[in-house]
């Protein structure tokens, strides 16, 4: 059985308007894609420099600290409530707990020290300070060509 062919070769000019409109849509999506909301707490962690830091062993509790607020379990919390929450979290584990402080660069040393004392009062003796990972240079970037 033969089917009739209705396909003909197009010999006219292409209309540029659809191509231009698709291009502008892609540009708009690219521009708006950069402004999307990123969930989380904006914290500028300090760099580790040349230090190689090992990760903590055992259970960990994480507290994020900015200049304006303290965050525990992704919620803003006062210092008094933080002390109660740290004590409750410490009671959950039988082995020593490590408190990881994610402290912003702009936080004062006094606030940092108050958090350290709160952790000690709650019975947490292991503290760790979160830092940005060390950036390694590739060997080709440091090589000079003759």
C-alpha positions as CSV (number, residue, x, y, z in Angstrom):
1,X,0.0,0.0,0.0
2,X,1.4,3.4,-1.0
3,X,0.7,6.6,0.9
4,X,0.6,9.8,-1.0
5,X,3.4,12.2,-0.1
6,X,2.5,15.8,0.6
7,X,5.9,17.0,1.7
8,X,7.3,19.8,-0.3
9,X,10.7,21.6,0.0
10,X,10.3,25.0,1.6
11,X,11.7,27.7,-0.7
12,X,10.5,30.8,1.0
13,X,12.2,33.1,3.6
14,X,12.3,32.2,7.3
15,X,10.5,34.6,9.6
16,X,13.0,35.9,12.2
17,X,10.3,37.0,14.7
18,X,9.9,33.5,16.4
19,X,13.6,33.1,16.8
20,X,14.1,36.5,18.3
21,X,11.2,36.0,20.8
22,X,12.6,32.7,21.9
23,X,16.1,34.3,22.3
24,X,14.6,37.1,24.5
25,X,12.8,34.6,26.6
26,X,16.0,32.7,27.2
27,X,17.8,35.9,28.2
28,X,15.0,36.8,30.6
29,X,15.1,33.4,32.2
30,X,18.8,33.6,32.6
31,X,18.6,37.0,34.2
32,X,15.8,36.1,36.6
33,X,17.5,32.7,37.4
34,X,20.3,34.6,39.2
35,X,17.8,36.3,41.5
36,X,16.1,33.2,42.8
37,X,15.6,32.9,46.5
38,X,18.3,30.7,48.1
39,X,17.1,29.2,51.4
40,X,19.4,29.3,54.4
41,X,21.2,31.7,56.6
42,X,23.9,33.8,54.9
43,X,27.0,33.3,56.9
44,X,30.5,34.3,55.9
45,X,32.7,31.7,57.4
46,X,36.4,32.4,57.9
47,X,38.9,30.5,55.7
48,X,41.1,27.7,57.1
49,X,44.2,29.0,55.4
50,X,46.9,26.3,55.3
51,X,45.5,24.4,58.3
52,X,44.2,20.9,57.7
53,X,41.4,20.4,60.1
54,X,39.9,17.0,60.9
55,X,36.2,16.5,61.3
56,X,34.7,15.7,64.7
57,X,34.1,12.2,65.9
58,X,30.8,11.1,67.3
59,X,27.5,13.0,67.5
60,X,27.5,16.7,66.6
61,X,25.2,19.6,67.3
62,X,25.4,22.6,65.0
63,X,24.7,26.2,66.0
64,X,24.8,29.1,63.4
65,X,25.7,32.6,64.7
66,X,25.3,35.9,62.9
67,X,25.7,39.4,64.2
68,X,21.9,39.6,64.7
69,X,20.8,36.2,65.8
70,X,21.6,32.7,66.9
71,X,20.1,29.7,65.0
72,X,19.6,26.2,66.4
73,X,17.7,23.6,64.3
74,X,17.2,26.3,61.6
75,X,15.2,28.6,63.9
76,X,16.3,31.8,65.6
77,X,16.7,31.3,69.3
78,X,17.7,33.4,72.3
79,X,20.7,32.6,74.5
80,X,18.6,31.4,77.4
81,X,16.6,29.0,75.1
82,X,19.9,27.9,73.5
83,X,21.2,26.8,76.8
84,X,18.1,24.7,77.4
85,X,18.2,23.2,73.9
86,X,21.9,22.3,74.3
87,X,21.3,20.6,77.6
88,X,18.4,18.6,76.1
89,X,20.4,17.7,73.0
90,X,23.3,16.6,75.2
91,X,21.0,14.3,77.2
92,X,20.0,12.4,74.0
93,X,23.5,10.9,73.5
94,X,25.5,8.7,75.8
95,X,28.9,9.5,74.2
96,X,30.6,13.0,74.2
97,X,28.9,15.5,71.9
98,X,30.8,18.0,69.7
99,X,29.3,21.5,69.3
100,X,30.0,22.9,65.8
101,X,29.9,26.7,65.9
102,X,29.2,28.2,62.4
103,X,30.2,31.8,63.4
104,X,30.0,34.7,60.9
105,X,33.3,36.7,60.4
106,X,31.6,39.8,61.7
107,X,30.6,38.4,65.1
108,X,32.5,39.8,68.1
109,X,34.7,37.8,70.3
110,X,32.5,38.5,73.3
111,X,29.5,36.8,71.7
112,X,31.7,33.9,70.7
113,X,32.9,33.5,74.2
114,X,29.4,33.7,75.7
115,X,28.4,30.8,73.4
116,X,31.4,28.8,74.5
117,X,30.4,29.4,78.2
118,X,26.8,28.3,77.4
119,X,28.1,25.1,75.9
120,X,30.2,24.4,78.9
121,X,27.3,25.0,81.3
122,X,25.2,22.6,79.2
123,X,27.9,19.9,79.7
124,X,29.5,20.1,76.2
125,X,33.2,20.2,76.3
126,X,34.1,19.5,72.7
127,X,33.9,22.6,70.5
128,X,34.7,22.9,66.8
129,X,34.7,26.1,64.7
130,X,33.4,25.7,61.1
131,X,35.6,27.2,58.4
132,X,35.7,27.3,54.7
133,X,37.7,24.5,53.1
134,X,41.2,25.1,52.0
135,X,41.5,26.0,48.3
136,X,44.2,24.0,46.5
137,X,45.9,25.4,43.5
138,X,46.3,23.1,40.5
139,X,49.9,22.3,39.5
140,X,49.4,23.7,36.0
141,X,48.4,27.1,37.5
142,X,51.7,27.5,39.3
143,X,53.9,26.2,36.5
144,X,55.8,28.7,34.4
145,X,56.4,28.2,30.8
146,X,59.9,28.7,29.3
